[in-house]
């Protein structure tokens, strides 16, 4: 029975100490210089036809248009590993959309969800569009939209 207490102490230390560096990672890394998201998900624009990274992207809660001069480029999902406001998720959506060559994200949704190493962090989803018609672009601008 005298060996039960040191054994329990060793087991407790074996469980607690390996998890400590992962928990401390959120404190040790600088969130301003850390990269967010998976770099393999967002393709970088290439070639002379690629959109400039200085262009703004419209993040809109509007539904996908029924008709007009636009091209659907794909679904977007972003997740930050660091805590922050939902504005960070909008910026991540805009960055991923720019990487696909889009100028509009429709059906954009942002929320706070579970993340690692943070407990909760901003996340978002939407559909990337390349809108060529200026009238259609203006119709997508509404109260629930922002330029990022």
C-alpha positions as CSV (number, residue, x, y, z in Angstrom):
1,X,0.0,0.0,0.0
2,X,2.9,2.5,0.5
3,X,3.6,2.5,-3.2
4,X,0.1,3.5,-4.2
5,X,0.6,7.2,-3.4
6,X,3.8,7.7,-5.5
7,X,2.3,5.6,-8.3
8,X,-0.8,7.9,-8.4
9,X,1.4,11.0,-8.3
10,X,3.5,9.7,-11.2
11,X,0.4,8.9,-13.2
12,X,-1.0,12.4,-12.6
13,X,2.2,14.0,-13.7
14,X,2.3,11.8,-16.8
15,X,-1.1,13.0,-17.8
16,X,-0.7,16.7,-16.9
17,X,2.8,17.5,-18.1
18,X,2.6,16.4,-21.8
19,X,-0.6,18.5,-22.3
20,X,1.0,21.6,-20.8
21,X,2.9,22.8,-23.9
22,X,-0.2,22.6,-26.1
23,X,-2.1,24.6,-23.6
24,X,0.7,27.1,-23.3
25,X,0.8,27.5,-27.1
26,X,-1.9,30.1,-27.2
27,X,0.1,32.2,-24.8
28,X,3.5,31.7,-26.4
29,X,2.6,32.4,-30.0
30,X,1.9,35.9,-31.2
31,X,-1.6,36.0,-32.8
32,X,-0.6,39.0,-34.9
33,X,2.1,37.1,-36.8
34,X,0.6,33.6,-36.6
35,X,-1.1,32.3,-39.8
36,X,-4.7,31.2,-39.7
37,X,-6.4,28.3,-41.5
38,X,-5.0,25.6,-43.6
39,X,-2.7,27.0,-46.4
40,X,-3.6,24.0,-48.6
41,X,-7.3,25.0,-48.7
42,X,-6.8,28.5,-50.1
43,X,-5.1,28.4,-53.5
44,X,-3.1,31.5,-54.3
45,X,-4.0,33.5,-57.5
46,X,-1.6,32.8,-60.4
47,X,-1.1,34.2,-63.8
48,X,-2.0,37.6,-65.4
49,X,-5.8,36.9,-65.1
50,X,-5.6,36.5,-61.3
51,X,-7.4,39.1,-59.3
52,X,-5.3,41.6,-57.4
53,X,-5.0,41.1,-53.7
54,X,-5.8,44.8,-53.2
55,X,-9.4,44.4,-54.4
56,X,-12.1,44.3,-51.8
57,X,-14.5,41.3,-51.5
58,X,-18.2,41.8,-50.7
59,X,-19.2,39.6,-47.8
60,X,-23.0,39.4,-48.0
61,X,-25.7,37.4,-46.2
62,X,-27.8,37.6,-49.4
63,X,-28.9,34.3,-51.0
64,X,-27.3,33.0,-54.1
65,X,-28.6,34.9,-57.1
66,X,-31.0,33.1,-59.4
67,X,-29.7,34.6,-62.6
68,X,-27.1,37.1,-63.8
69,X,-23.6,37.2,-65.1
70,X,-21.7,35.4,-62.4
71,X,-19.7,32.2,-61.9
72,X,-19.9,30.1,-58.7
73,X,-16.4,29.2,-57.6
74,X,-17.1,27.0,-54.6
75,X,-18.0,26.7,-51.0
76,X,-15.9,28.4,-48.3
77,X,-15.3,27.4,-44.7
78,X,-12.8,29.2,-42.4
79,X,-11.8,28.6,-38.8
80,X,-9.4,30.6,-36.7
81,X,-7.3,28.9,-34.1
82,X,-7.2,32.1,-32.0
83,X,-9.9,33.9,-30.1
84,X,-11.3,37.1,-31.7
85,X,-14.4,38.7,-33.0
86,X,-16.5,37.5,-35.9
87,X,-14.9,40.3,-38.0
88,X,-11.8,38.1,-38.1
89,X,-13.9,35.3,-39.7
90,X,-15.1,37.8,-42.3
91,X,-11.5,38.7,-43.1
92,X,-10.6,35.0,-43.4
93,X,-13.6,34.5,-45.8
94,X,-12.5,37.4,-47.9
95,X,-8.9,36.1,-48.0
96,X,-10.0,32.7,-49.1
97,X,-12.4,34.1,-51.7
98,X,-9.6,36.3,-53.1
99,X,-7.4,33.2,-53.4
100,X,-10.1,31.6,-55.6
101,X,-10.5,34.7,-57.7
102,X,-13.9,35.7,-56.3
103,X,-15.2,39.2,-55.6
104,X,-18.3,38.3,-53.7
105,X,-19.2,35.8,-50.9
106,X,-22.9,35.1,-50.6
107,X,-24.8,33.3,-47.9
108,X,-22.0,34.3,-45.5
109,X,-22.4,33.1,-41.9
110,X,-20.0,33.8,-39.1
111,X,-20.1,32.4,-35.5
112,X,-18.0,31.6,-32.5
113,X,-17.2,27.9,-32.3
114,X,-15.0,25.4,-30.5
115,X,-11.4,25.6,-31.6
116,X,-7.9,24.5,-30.6
117,X,-5.8,25.8,-28.9
118,X,-8.4,28.5,-28.0
119,X,-11.6,27.4,-26.3
120,X,-13.8,29.3,-28.8
121,X,-12.7,31.2,-32.0
122,X,-14.4,32.8,-35.0
123,X,-15.6,30.5,-37.8
124,X,-17.4,31.2,-41.0
125,X,-18.9,29.8,-44.2
126,X,-20.2,31.0,-47.5
127,X,-20.2,30.6,-51.3
128,X,-17.6,32.3,-53.5
129,X,-18.8,34.1,-56.6
130,X,-17.1,36.0,-59.5
131,X,-19.7,38.6,-60.4
132,X,-19.2,40.3,-63.7
133,X,-22.4,42.4,-63.8
134,X,-22.2,45.7,-61.8
135,X,-26.0,45.8,-61.4
136,X,-26.0,42.3,-59.8
137,X,-23.1,43.3,-57.6
138,X,-25.1,46.4,-56.4
139,X,-28.2,44.3,-55.7
140,X,-26.2,42.0,-53.4
141,X,-25.1,45.0,-51.2
142,X,-27.5,45.2,-48.3
143,X,-27.6,45.9,-44.6
144,X,-26.0,42.5,-43.8
145,X,-23.0,43.0,-46.1
146,X,-19.5,44.4,-45.7
147,X,-16.5,45.1,-47.9
148,X,-13.4,43.3,-46.7
